[in-house]
């Protein structure tokens, strides 16, 4: 799987990680993959919910020592 864009949203709190993901996905073609890294604990709820509501596919969510990585395919 090729990552089209990777965003570092570490240190940002809700709703900024979701807003950054939304803006980035709007600039990508359908099917492109975005990876976003965040430290916001609310991202575990916010980003999957955003994907469901916006029609994107959450491919993976991982915890890497306090950083959370989300891999999203644009719908």
Buried (B, 14 or more C-beta within 10 A) or exposed (E): EEEBBEBEBBEBEBBBBBEBBEEBBEEBEEEBBBBBBBBBEEBBEBBBEBBEEBEBEBBEBEEEEEEBBBBBBBE
